[in-house]
Each structure stands twice: as structure tokens, then as C-alpha cells.
């Protein structure tokens, strides 16, 4: 929407001969304009006109804009969080150029006199992670409905309420990048503007007369705009921002924090002919909610990947898919920057992003969006570390380890006193402390003396052999100061003859390897 004075008078609101053309309701949506003249809450007569020009009912059940600046708005009720869908087409026919219009949302009742509306506003901004101003309490005046410029024609004043209090989602599929209006379809007018490429207007500009579907998902102050099913814009109206100065005193976002508002369709000016049809809404009651914020990991050096994790969400499916986008913005220059001052551009998508030289001096951040089965879309953000130029040069650092096989034995194993005439199995234990730097190792115990495996007392030996000899433990890698228990057992039968004295045997503990 660009201000263009027009000499056109009020357009004809309704031709009574128009036949009722009822458009079928989309499942789970409520139709609020179905093409009929009267008879239901979806009929044309529930849409009041304000301003100049006209938005008139046509014989085919569409509304058509013409003439000067004005709007047709739905009077039955205001809406809060919704998915709003509107079919539109550029109806210039063979006339050169492209038409301009818009969908108006979240504005207060324009019938209320400005003198009866708040004289001032206040807003408590909590802050957010990203290129946004710090938390702050804002206040100002006038209230948004008192900000309608006095230079406007009196009949324009009600139609200007959405401009100063709500938001206009632009319809302008012209391919030009300059005059008469560089803001293309899907722009949140003045606050989140799209050029022809980002909008897709460069493609749609050649489709005059073709119907397109615009969807506007509004949850809280977050706006997601789709055209023909493709997301083309996302904007958070909770962020403190100024409207770009055009000398009309447009209020900032801080003065527009309405939780609900009315819906309108814009007439823009002479030569602008937009057709609208099948306006339907789905009221959202359980949109996705971020409960633990996303986070960016990485050191912020150019050439090294950053990773964005989505955080934790409520009102989403267990296997919820998240859309992660990486954006690059200027650092905040004020406590309420303009869209141009923020200069946000998309840098990448997906869970990871590798900063480049283009990110130096900028704020890089990720936006994690979730859309649930109800159709609500919300998002949360996380700022990356400050991006720093890095030049990586390989270097080495290291040390060496000498071949080591070390075995230290603990207190000698002792069975204690054997009791003659009583059958019993005796147990003796010790510890072996192992250090090995080898690729493998084996700890074993062997009896390499006379009478192998039997305890000896002078010329006498125990009848039964000692158990616990052989392999104690193996390793497939190095180990350090590992304490390994070693256990021996000796069975004494009730008929075994035992000689007074000590039965002993010197055993050999061996730590060996095939991979030093």
C-alpha cells in the first residue's frame, strides 16, 4: 500500500442483481466470504466499506477493488490467533502493469471515534536472542487510532485504522524494484518488506488473471505468510521496530500489540484492480509453544560449522519436523530499528551453517519454526557467537610413550593353616598391578619348578594339585595401574597325610604381549 491520491468517488457497493455464488467451505475452516450477497455470516453484506474507491461484489461471487484508497472489512467479529486464507488475482486484464492491494489484519473497530480510543500506549519488551533490541519498557503517544494523519481526506480516516494499528499484508505482484511500490506480495508493509524475488512476484507478474491463495498465520504477534502453499515471509511483531519515515507519523510496533482484531481487503488506487474470493479462517487454540529455547553451538570462526538445536516444544507431534533457517542481520542501531536498519537476509537453512566473510560484523542467528497438525506456526530464535575471521594453519604437538610392561605383586597369597583329617577347599588371594602400553597383553601364572602344580614341604608334597594356574586375564589394548585379583585354591581331603611345617611353592607371574 502506497499513498496515491485518487479522484475516484465512492464505488458502487453492491449490484442487487448479483446471483448468489456459494463457495464450498474448506475442511476445518470457517468461510467468512462465500460470494453470496446476503443470507449468512459469510455474505457480502457482513463486509462494511470504509474509505474511497470501492470493493464491490461481482456477478461471479468475487469482490473487486477499484478507484481510490479504501477497504471492505468483516464486521461480524474480530479474530485472535488464526490461519486466514484469501484467494486473489490481478484483474487488470490487458491493461499494462500490475495491480496493488492487500489483506488487512489485527486492527481495531474503525467505527470507534479516535477521541474514544487510548491517548497513549506502553509496551514491555522482554528481549529475545538474536539481532534484537535489549529488554526495555516502552511508552509513547498518541495511541494508534489517534495517529491517523490529519492530511488525509476525511473519508479515508476509517480505512487508515489498519495502517496505523494493524498490519497490511501486501498484494503487489509487479516485477519492478522501484516506483510505484517496491514492496511485493507477502510483505508486512513497512516492517518486513519483500522484493520481487523473495516474494515470488517476479514469477507471478506474468500470471495476470490467475488465482493465487494467500495464507496468513497469526499466532501472538508472529506472522507467517504463504502464497500458493509456500512460506515467503515470517515476521515477529513483538520485536520493537519503527515504521520507515514517510512523514505521516506511522506508529511503531510497540503501539500495535493487539491480541485480536478485524480482517479487511484493500482497495488501493486508480488502476489497481484486485479480485478477492473465498475468505476463510481457522481459529487456532493450541499453536506450537517453545518451552526451552533453541541453542547455537560452535566457536563462531569463519569456515567452521555452527549447529542450531531446536530446543523443546509443546503442542507438537512426537516426531515433529522443525524448519531451521539461518539469518544475517545488522547489529541493533537503536532500541526500535526499521526493517532496513536491521537488514535481515537469509544466509542458509538446515541444522548447520558455516559462516563466511559476509557474516563478519553481522549478527548471525537461527530461527526454528514449528507447524503442528492444527495449522499454527510459531518460531523461536538463537544468536550465534560473534563471527570472527579464522585462518587455519595445521601444526603438530605430541609426545611419545616407551614400551612398558610392568607387573607388581601384592602381599603373598596364603592359605593359612591346613587341618588334618577334615576335607576342605582352601582359598588364597593376592593382587597383581599391571601397566601395559602394548596393543595386547596376557597375565598368566605358572609353576616352573619341581613337582609342578603341587605345594611342597621339604620332601613331602600335597596329593592334590593347586588350582588357579594358567591365564588370569587378557587385554586388547593398553592399561595403566590396573589391579587384577589372583586367586588360588587347594583341596585337602580327610585322608590326605599332612607333614608338620609349611607347604609352599614359588610361582612365576608373567605379563606378556605379541604387540609391544
N, C-alpha and C positions, 0 to 999 in steps of 0.2 A: 504494500500500500504506500503510494507516494501521493503527496498533496497536489492535486490538479484541480484548479477551479473550473467549473463547467457551467455553461449557460443553460443546461437542460433543466426543465421543470420536473416536478414530481411525476414519476412514471405511473402508468395505469397499474393498479394493484392486482386486479382480477377481472378477467373476461368471464361473465356469468355463463356463457355458453360452453365453457370448457368441460368436456366429459370427464367423469371420474376414471382415473387410470390407477388402479391399486397395485403397488409393487409388493411382491411377496417378502415377508419378513425373513431375515437371515436367522438361522437357529441360534438361540441364546441371546439374540439382540432384540431390543425393542425399537420398532420403527417410529420415528417422530416426524417424518415427512414421507408420505406414501404416494403423492401425486393426486390425491383427491382434493376437491375444493372445500368440502365441509363434511361433517358426519362423525369425526373421531378426533382423538388427541393427536393423530398423525396427519390431520388435514391441513391444508394451506391456511385456513382461517385462524389457526393457532399460532401463526407466524406474523408478528406485527412488523410494520415498516417504520424505519426512522431514517432521517436524513434526506439527501437529494437523490436524483436519479430514480431507479426502480429495480426491484427484484420481483418479477411478475410470473404468475402461473401460466404455463404454455399448454397448448392442446395435447401435447404428448405426456403431460403429467410431470414435466420438469419445471424448475424455476430458472428464469433467465435474468441476468443483471444487464443494466444499460444505463446510460446517462451519467449523472454526477455521483458524488460520494454519498453512500448510504448503506443500509443493511436491512435484512429481513432476519428477525430473531424469534426464537421459540419461547413463547410466554408461559407455557404450562408449568414448568418447574425449573429450578437451577439444578446443576449436577455437580457432584464431587469427583471422586476417582472413577474414571470411565475409560472404556475404549469407544471412541467415536469414529464412525465411518461415513464418508461422504463421497459419492460419485460426482466427478466434474468433467467438463470438457471445454476446450476453447472453441467457441461457436462463432468465430469471425467469418467463417466461410471462405470466400475468395478474397476478402479484404486483406491487404498486406499487413505484415507484422503479427503480433501475438497479443492476447488479452491478459488483463490483470484482475485478480480478485483475491479472495481469501476466506478462511474459516476462522471465526472469532470465538474464543473460548474464555471461560473463567472471568466473566465481567459481571458487575452488579446490575441491578434493575435500572435501566436508563430512564425510566419514568419518574424516578425519585428526584425531586429538585435538588440541585447541588447544595443549596443552603441547609438542607436537612441531612446532609452527609457529614462524616467526621471532618473537622478542620485540620487535623494533623495525623501523623502516623508514627509508630515506633516499631522497631524490629530487633529481636535478639538473635544475632547470628552466632551459631555455636562453633563455627570453623569446620574445616574438612581437610583431609590430606590431599595435597595437590597444589596447583598454582593459584590458590585462592587466598583472599584476604584473611588475616587472623581474626579470631573471635572478637566480636565487638557488639555493643548495644548502640543501635542507630535510632535516630528520631529526626523528624522534619515536618515541613508543611509546604503547601497545602495538602489535604487529603486528596486522594487520586481523583475523585469525581469533581473536585473543585479546580482541577488542573486543566479542564477543557479550555483551550486558548480562546481568548475574547476576540481574536482577529477572525475567527471562523464565522461563516454565515450562521445565523441563529438556528436554521433548520438542520444544520449539521451537528449541533451540540449533542443530542442523544446518541447519534451514530458514532460520536467520538469517544463515548464512555469506554468501549472496549479498547480503544487505542491507549487510553491513559490508565486504565485499571486492570484490564485483562491482557490477553495476548492474541495477536494475529498470526496465524499460520498461513504464510503467503502462498498464493497460486499465481505463478508467472512463469510460463514455460518458454519465454522468449530466449533465444540463444545469445543475445548481446551481453557484453560485460560492462556496459556503461549506461548512459541515459536510454530510455527514460527511467528505468529502475533496475539496478544491478542485483537486487535481491530476488532469488529464484524460488520456485516451488519448494515447500518444506522449510523455508526459513522461519524461525521465530522472530518476527520482524523487529530488526534493530538490535536484538540481543544474541541471536545465534544465526547469522546470515550465511546462506549457501550461494556459491557461484553456480554457473550453468553445469559445470562438470560434476561437482559434488551432488547437485540436485538431480541430475539426470535430465535437466531441461534441454541440454544440447541434443538429446535423442528425441524427447517428446515434442520439441519445437516443430518437427516435421510431421506431427501427427494431429494437426488441427482437425477437429471433429471427432476424434477418438475419445471414448470414455476411459477415464482413469479412476482408480479408487484411492482416496487418501484416508489413512487411519491415523488418529491422534490418540495415543495412550497417555493419560494424565494420572499420575499417582503422587499424591502430595504436591510438590512443586516440580516434579520431574516429568519432562515431556519427551515422548518418543514418537517420531513421525515416520510413517511408512507411505510409500506410493507404490501401488500395484504389488504389495506384499514385501517390498524391500525397505529395510530401515535406511533412511537417508539423513536423519538428524536426531541427536539426543542433546537435551539441554536441561540444566537444573536451575529453575527459577528461584531456588532458595539462596543461591550464591549472590552476594551483594554486587550489583552491576549498575552502571549508568547507561541510559539510552544515549546514543550518539547525538550530539548537539545539532539541532536544526532550527533553533530559535523559537521553539514552541513550548519549552518547559516540560517536556515529557518526564513523568516521574520515574525514579529508579525501581529496580525490582523490589527493594525494601518496602515500597509503598503499595505493592501489588500482591501481598501474601494472602489471597483469598483461598479458603478451603473448598469453596464451591462457587459456581457462577453459571451464567446463561450461555447459550450457544447461538451464534449468528452466522449469516452468509453475506458476504460483502458485495456491494456494487462499488466500482472504483472510479470510473470517469468516462468521459466521451470516448467512444471507440472500443471500450473494453466490454466484451460480451462473453460471459461465462455462464454455462448451464450447470445447474445442480440438480441431483436427484437422489432418491433413496437414502435419506439421512437416518442413521440408526445408531443406537447406543447400547452398550453393555455396562451396567454399573458394577464396579469391582469392589468386592468386600474383603478379599484375602490375598492381596498382592504379595509378591516375594518381599521378605524383610531380612536385611543383613543384620546379624547379631554379633558376629566377630569380624572386624574389618579385614579386607584383603591386605596382603603384605608383599613388598618387593624385596627380593634378596639379590645380592651382587655387590661388587665394590664400586660401581659407577665409572670404571675406566672405559674409554672407547675401545672397541674391539673385543670386549668381554661381555658375555651374555648376562642379562638381567632376567629374573624369573618372577612372575606375578602369581601368587596363590590366591584362590577365590575367597578365602575366609569361610565363615559359617553362616547359613541362611535358614530361615523358617519359611513355611508356606511354599515349599518346593518339593519336587519328587526326590526319592532316594537316589535316583540315577540322574539328577538334574544336570543338564548341559549348560555351561556358562560361556558367554561371549566375552572374550578378553581383547581389549584394544589398547594400544599404546599411543599416547598423545604427547605432543610437544607444545609448550606454551611459553610465553614470556613470563618472567617473574612479575609479581604484582607491583604496579607502579602507583597504586592508590588504594584506599580502602573500599573503592567501588569502581573498578576499571570498566571500560567499554569492551565490547566484543573485539574491536580492532586492537585495542591495547593488549588484550590477552593473547591475540594472535594464535589461537589454538589450531593445530593441524594434526592430522592422523599420521603417525610415524610407523605403525606396524600393527599386527594382530597376532593372536595366539599367546600361549603361556610365556614365551620367552621373546626377548628383543635385545639386539646388540647395538649399543649406542655408536654413533658416528660423529664426525666432526661437526655435522649440522646441529647436534644437540648441545654443543658447548655454549655455556651461558644461558641455557634454557632450563625450564622445569620439565622433566620427563616424568610421566605418570601413567598408571594403568587404570582402566575403567572396566570393572567386572559387572556385566549385565545378566540378569536372570529373568526369564519369562516363564510363568507357570501355566498350568492347564487352564486356569480361569482366563488367561489372556493378559494379565497385568505384567508390566515390565518395570523393574527398578534396577538401580545400579549403586555401586559403592566404589570408592577410589583409593588409590595409594600412590604416594610420591616415591620416586626412585632417589637414591643418593645423588648428590650433585655430580654432574658428569665432568670428568677430568680426562684430559688428553693423556694417553699412555703410549709409550714406545717400548715394546718388549724386546729385550736382547737376552738370548739364552746364556746362562752361566752355570757353573757347576760348583757344588760343595759336597764334601763327603768325608768318609773315614774308612778305616779298614778293620777287619776282625781276623785275628790269627786263629789258626786251627786249634781248638781246645776240646779235650775230652778229660773231664775231671770227675773223680769219684771219691767221696769222703764217707767213711762208715761211722755210724753212731756207736753207742755202748754195745759191747759184745753181747750176742744172744745167749741166754742162759735158761735151761730147763728147770733149774732148781734141783731139789733132792728127789731121786727116784726111790720109790717104796717097794722093797722086795715082796713078792707074793701077792701083789694087787695089780690086776690088769687096768691099765690106764694109758691114755694118749696125752703126752705132754707137749706143750707149745712153747716156743722161744721166738722172740722177735727182735729185730734191730731196724735201723733206718739207713738208707743209702742216699746221700745228697749228690745229685747229678747236675753237671754243667756240660752241655754239648753244643758246639757250633756246627755240627755236621748235618748233612742232609738227611741222614737216618742214624739210628743208634739202637743198640741192644744191650740190656743189662742182664747178665747171667751169673749163676753161682755153680761152681764145680768142685769136686773132691779129687784132687790130682795125686793124693798120697797113697800109702799102702792101705789095704782093706777099704777100697773106695766105697763111700756111702755109709760107712759104719763108724760109730763112735768107739774110741779106743781108750782102755785104761790099762797101761802097761802092756802085758802080754794078752790081756783079755779084750774081747770085742762084744758089743751088744749083738744079740742074734738077729734082730730085725734092722733093716736099713733106715737111715734118716730120710724124711721126705721134705721137699721144698727146694731141691736142687734143680738146675736147668735154667730156662729163660724166665726171668722175673717180669720184664716189661720191654716193649719196643717203642720207638719213636719214628715218625716220618718227617720230622723237622727239628730245628734246634730247641733247646730248653735250657733254662738257667735256674740254678739253685732249687731244683725240684726235689722234694723229699719223697722217696719211694719206700714204703714199708716192705720188709723182707721177713717172711715167716717160715719157720721150720717146725716139723712135728716128729715126735718119736713115740712109737707104741712099745710099751713094756707089758709083756704077758705075765700072768700069775705064776707061770712055771719057769720064767727066764731066770737063770742064775746070775746074780749081780755081785761083783767084787768090790770090796771096800776101796774107796778112792774116787777120783774124778774121771769121768768119761768125757773126752774132748776130741775135737778134730779141727785142724786148720783147713779152712775152705778158701777157695780163690774166687773173689768177686771181680768180674770182668765187664768193662764198658767198651764196646767195640762199634765200628762203623764200616760201611762199604763206600761212603760218600764223604770223605774228610772235608 
